[in-house]
Amino acid sequence: MERQPLFLQPVFKERIWGGNRLKTEFGYEIPSDKTGECWGISAHPHGPSVIKNGPLAGLTLMDAWREQRDWFGDLNVDEFPLLTKILDAADDLSVQVHPDDFYARKVEKVPYGKSECWYIIDCEEDAEIVFGHHADSKESFRAMVEKGAWDKLLRRVKVKPGDFFYVPSGTIHAIGRGIMILETQQSSDITYRVYDYGRKDANGNERELHLDSAISVTHFPDRNLPLHYEVVRESRGVVTTLVTEKYFTVYHWDVRGHITRAMDKPFMLASVIRGDGELSVEGKTYPIRKGDHFIIPSGVWEIEIHGTCELIVSHS
């Protein structure tokens, strides 16, 4: 069967903190002006993407993974491993934490915990994230939560466009208002909320908090892992390796005319975050533009991209 890139139809999620920038910045048709998440590449049962082109057109990515496994090479996992999102935080997200694989399998009975990473696409001036905490033990963490000592407990970090953060499971975190990110994560939808600012949903109810579960999975003391970027400069493009860790490797491709990349992984995920161009695969050319999400499947040996665009690319 002829191999070609798999272009995907995103799934959109309305959120209490969402906005309308997925429409104004990316041109998506969104369900409302409270749309917080675009699940661009997803085989998760809570929102599987649909393949738009080629011999697998009409299949969800979840079904393609199960029924056409040869398109994804010899990766030895049962479930599709990654999930790519674009998030529009018109308001602060809850302060939260995610479990690791062991806890997720034992307690939640799902295959993956949730480590993730964020590329800051755009943000307001002086925007910030919560990235870690200052408690030295579970007991001190709980005490500060119960006192509402959030300024003392939470580590806040100013951000700017182009910043990148690796957020492993067990990390207390929150995306702040006015930030748009591309998130690469394990294919998991488990979140334990610690603090939600007392907000109420459309029915006047505060969202559930999960303090006991959060404390069970949070790292004490906090961990702050340094990142070391690897930058490869080509004549008409720059490829930056942002993170390489157990669950994913993530790159930023800055195409300034033309780049060629060998495909030496079972498959690769790609999202266009700026600009437009053309993708050449197996002698065929496909237009790409900001907001497109696609997978380069197994069996493709090399791709070329012409144009002026930026992509976030990942693989397991």
C-alpha positions as CSV (number, residue, x, y, z in Angstrom):
1,M,0.0,0.0,0.0
2,E,1.4,3.4,-1.0
3,R,2.8,5.3,1.9
4,Q,2.0,9.0,2.2
5,P,1.7,11.5,5.1
6,L,-1.5,11.0,7.2
7,F,-3.2,14.4,7.6
8,L,-5.5,14.6,10.6
9,Q,-8.7,16.4,11.4
10,P,-8.3,17.9,14.9
11,V,-10.7,17.4,17.8
12,F,-11.7,20.5,19.9
13,K,-12.4,20.7,23.6
14,E,-14.3,23.5,25.3
15,R,-12.8,24.5,28.6
16,I,-13.7,26.9,31.4
17,W,-10.4,28.7,30.7
18,G,-10.5,28.6,26.9
19,G,-10.8,31.4,24.3
20,N,-11.2,31.9,20.6
21,R,-7.6,32.1,19.4
22,L,-7.7,28.7,17.9
23,K,-10.0,30.3,15.4
24,T,-8.4,33.8,15.1
25,E,-4.8,32.5,15.0
26,F,-5.1,29.1,13.3
27,G,-8.3,29.4,11.3
28,Y,-10.0,26.4,12.9
29,E,-13.7,26.1,13.1
30,I,-14.2,25.9,16.9
31,P,-17.3,25.0,18.8
32,S,-17.4,28.2,20.9
33,D,-15.4,31.2,22.3
34,K,-14.5,29.0,25.3
35,T,-12.4,26.5,23.2
36,G,-9.3,25.6,25.1
37,E,-7.8,22.6,23.3
38,C,-7.1,21.4,19.8
39,W,-6.2,17.7,19.9
40,G,-4.3,17.7,16.7
41,I,-2.8,14.2,16.7
42,S,-4.8,11.9,19.0
43,A,-5.6,8.2,19.2
44,H,-7.0,8.7,22.7
45,P,-10.6,7.4,23.2
46,H,-11.6,10.8,24.7
47,G,-11.0,12.4,21.3
48,P,-9.5,10.5,18.4
49,S,-8.4,12.4,15.3
50,V,-9.8,11.3,11.9
51,I,-7.4,10.7,9.0
52,K,-8.3,13.0,6.1
53,N,-6.4,11.6,3.1
54,G,-5.1,8.5,1.3
55,P,-5.9,4.9,1.7
56,L,-6.7,5.3,5.4
57,A,-9.0,8.2,5.0
58,G,-12.0,8.1,7.2
59,L,-10.4,5.9,9.9
60,T,-9.7,7.4,13.3
61,L,-6.1,7.3,14.3
62,M,-7.1,4.9,17.1
63,D,-8.6,2.5,14.5
64,A,-5.7,2.9,12.1
65,W,-3.3,2.0,14.9
66,R,-5.3,-1.2,15.6
67,E,-6.1,-2.2,12.1
68,Q,-3.2,-0.9,10.0
69,R,-0.3,-1.4,12.4
70,D,2.3,-1.8,9.7
71,W,1.9,2.0,9.0
72,F,3.5,2.6,12.4
73,G,6.5,0.3,12.2
74,D,7.8,-2.0,14.9
75,L,7.2,0.2,18.0
76,N,6.6,-2.3,20.8
77,V,3.7,-0.8,22.7
78,D,0.0,-1.8,22.8
79,E,-1.5,1.7,22.6
80,F,-0.6,4.7,20.5
81,P,1.9,6.5,22.7
82,L,1.7,10.2,22.1
83,L,-0.9,13.0,21.9
84,T,-0.2,16.5,20.4
85,K,-2.3,19.5,21.4
86,I,-2.5,23.2,20.9
87,L,-3.8,25.0,24.0
88,D,-5.3,28.5,24.2
89,A,-5.2,29.7,27.8
90,A,-7.5,32.8,27.8
91,D,-7.5,32.3,31.6
92,D,-5.3,30.5,34.1
93,L,-5.5,26.7,34.0
94,S,-5.9,24.9,37.3
95,V,-2.8,24.0,39.4
96,Q,-2.4,20.3,38.7
97,V,-0.2,17.3,38.5
98,H,-0.2,14.0,36.6
99,P,0.8,10.5,37.6
100,D,3.5,8.3,36.2
101,D,2.9,5.0,34.3
102,F,3.1,2.8,37.4
103,Y,0.5,4.8,39.4
104,A,-1.8,5.2,36.3
105,R,-1.8,1.5,35.6
106,K,-2.3,0.5,39.3
107,V,-4.8,3.1,40.4
108,E,-6.5,4.4,37.2
109,K,-6.3,1.2,35.2
110,V,-5.0,3.0,32.1
111,P,-1.8,2.2,30.1
112,Y,0.0,5.6,30.4
113,G,0.7,8.2,33.0
114,K,1.4,11.7,31.7
115,S,4.7,13.3,31.1
116,E,4.4,16.3,28.8
117,C,6.3,19.3,27.3
118,W,5.3,22.8,26.2
119,Y,6.5,25.0,23.3
120,I,5.4,28.5,23.8
121,I,3.9,29.6,20.5
122,D,2.7,33.0,21.7
123,C,2.0,34.8,25.0
124,E,1.1,38.1,26.4
125,E,3.8,40.3,27.9
126,D,4.7,39.2,31.5
127,A,2.7,35.9,31.1
128,E,3.8,33.2,33.5
129,I,3.4,29.6,34.3
130,V,3.4,27.6,37.5
131,F,6.3,25.2,37.2
132,G,7.1,23.4,40.4
133,H,6.7,24.0,44.2
134,H,8.6,25.0,47.3
135,A,7.4,22.4,49.8
136,D,10.0,20.0,51.1
137,S,7.5,17.3,52.1
138,K,4.0,16.0,51.7
139,E,3.1,17.4,55.1
140,S,4.3,20.9,54.4
141,F,2.7,20.8,50.9
142,R,-0.7,19.9,52.4
143,A,-0.3,22.5,55.2
144,M,0.3,25.3,52.7
145,V,-2.6,24.2,50.5
146,E,-4.9,24.2,53.5
147,K,-3.8,27.7,54.5
148,G,-4.2,28.9,50.9
149,A,-0.5,30.0,50.9
150,W,-0.2,29.8,47.1
151,D,2.4,32.5,46.7
152,K,4.6,30.7,49.1
153,L,3.9,27.2,47.7
154,L,4.0,27.7,44.0
155,R,7.1,28.4,41.8
156,R,6.1,30.9,39.1
157,V,8.2,31.4,35.9
158,K,7.9,34.2,33.3
159,V,7.7,33.0,29.7
160,K,8.1,34.4,26.2
161,P,7.5,33.0,22.7
162,G,9.9,30.2,21.8
163,D,10.5,29.0,25.4
164,F,10.3,25.3,26.0
165,F,9.5,23.4,29.2
166,Y,9.7,19.7,29.9
167,V,7.0,18.7,32.5
168,P,7.5,15.2,33.7
169,S,4.9,13.3,35.7
170,G,4.9,14.4,39.3
171,T,5.5,18.0,38.5
172,I,3.1,20.6,39.9
173,H,2.2,23.0,37.0
174,A,-0.3,25.3,35.4
175,I,-0.4,27.3,32.2
176,G,-1.1,31.0,32.9
177,R,-3.6,33.2,31.1
178,G,-2.6,34.7,27.8
179,I,-0.4,31.8,26.7
180,M,-0.7,29.6,23.6
181,I,1.3,26.4,23.6
182,L,2.0,23.3,21.5
183,E,2.0,20.4,23.9
184,T,3.5,17.0,23.2
185,Q,2.5,14.4,25.9
186,Q,1.9,10.8,26.6
187,S,-1.5,9.6,25.4
188,S,-3.2,10.1,28.7
189,D,-6.1,12.2,30.0
190,I,-5.5,12.0,33.8
191,T,-5.3,15.3,35.7
192,Y,-5.3,15.8,39.5
193,R,-6.3,19.3,40.4
194,V,-4.8,21.0,43.4
195,Y,-6.2,24.5,43.1
196,D,-8.8,26.1,40.7
197,Y,-9.1,29.7,42.0
198,G,-12.7,29.0,43.3
199,R,-14.0,29.1,39.8
200,K,-17.5,27.8,39.0
201,D,-18.7,26.1,35.8
202,A,-21.8,27.0,33.8
203,N,-24.0,25.3,36.3
204,G,-22.5,27.2,39.2
205,N,-20.4,24.3,40.6
206,E,-16.8,24.4,41.5
207,R,-14.7,21.8,39.7
208,E,-13.5,18.8,41.7
209,L,-10.2,18.9,43.3
210,H,-8.0,15.8,43.9
211,L,-5.6,16.8,46.7
212,D,-4.9,13.3,48.1
213,S,-4.2,11.9,44.7
214,A,-2.1,14.9,43.8
215,I,0.1,14.5,46.9
216,S,0.5,10.8,46.2
217,V,2.1,11.4,42.8
218,T,4.0,14.7,43.3
219,H,7.7,14.8,43.7
220,F,9.1,15.9,47.1
221,P,11.3,17.8,47.0
222,D,10.6,19.4,43.6
223,R,12.7,18.4,40.7
224,N,14.0,20.9,38.2
225,L,15.6,19.1,35.3
226,P,17.9,21.1,33.0
227,L,17.5,20.9,29.3
228,H,20.3,20.8,26.8
229,Y,19.3,21.7,23.2
230,E,21.1,20.3,20.2
231,V,21.0,22.7,17.2
232,V,21.8,21.6,13.7
233,R,22.1,24.5,11.2
234,E,21.5,23.8,7.6
235,S,21.9,26.3,4.7
236,R,18.2,27.0,4.6
237,G,16.9,25.8,7.9
238,V,17.6,25.0,11.6
239,V,16.6,21.8,13.4
240,T,16.7,22.0,17.2
241,T,16.3,19.0,19.4
242,L,14.3,20.3,22.4
243,V,14.1,17.2,24.6
244,T,15.1,13.6,24.5
245,E,13.7,11.4,27.3
246,K,12.0,8.1,28.0
247,Y,8.6,8.8,26.4
248,F,9.4,11.2,23.5
249,T,11.9,13.2,21.6
250,V,10.7,16.6,20.4
251,Y,12.2,18.9,17.8
252,H,11.6,22.4,16.4
253,W,12.1,22.7,12.7
254,D,12.6,26.2,11.4
255,V,12.4,26.0,7.6
256,R,13.9,29.0,5.9
257,G,13.6,27.8,2.3
258,H,14.3,24.1,2.3
259,I,15.3,21.2,4.6
260,T,15.7,17.4,4.0
261,R,15.3,15.0,6.8
262,A,15.9,11.2,6.9
263,M,13.1,9.2,8.6
264,D,14.9,6.7,10.9
265,K,12.1,6.3,13.4
266,P,9.0,4.0,13.2
267,F,6.9,7.1,12.6
268,M,7.0,10.8,13.3
269,L,4.3,13.4,14.3
270,A,4.4,16.9,13.0
271,S,2.4,20.1,13.6
272,V,2.8,23.4,11.6
273,I,2.8,26.3,14.1
274,R,3.8,29.1,11.7
275,G,3.9,29.8,7.9
276,D,3.4,27.5,5.0
277,G,5.2,25.4,2.4
278,E,5.2,22.1,0.6
279,L,6.0,18.6,2.0
280,S,7.5,16.1,-0.5
281,V,7.2,12.4,0.3
282,E,8.0,9.5,-2.0
283,G,8.0,11.9,-5.1
284,K,4.7,13.5,-4.3
285,T,4.1,17.0,-2.9
286,Y,1.5,18.1,-0.4
287,P,0.8,21.7,0.6
288,I,1.2,22.4,4.3
289,R,0.2,25.5,6.3
290,K,-0.1,26.8,9.9
291,G,-2.5,24.5,11.8
292,D,-1.9,21.3,9.9
293,H,-1.1,18.1,11.8
294,F,0.3,15.0,10.1
295,I,2.1,11.8,10.7
296,I,5.0,10.5,8.5
297,P,4.4,6.8,8.6
298,S,6.7,3.8,8.6
299,G,8.2,3.0,5.2
300,V,9.1,6.6,4.2
301,W,12.8,7.1,4.1
302,E,13.2,10.8,3.5
303,I,11.1,13.9,3.4
304,E,11.7,17.4,2.1
305,I,10.0,20.6,3.2
306,H,10.1,23.8,1.0
307,G,8.8,27.1,2.2
308,T,9.0,29.4,5.2
309,C,7.4,27.6,8.2
310,E,8.0,26.2,11.7
311,L,7.0,22.8,12.9
312,I,7.1,20.9,16.2
313,V,8.0,17.3,15.4
314,S,8.1,14.3,17.8
315,H,8.5,10.6,18.0
316,S,8.6,7.9,20.8
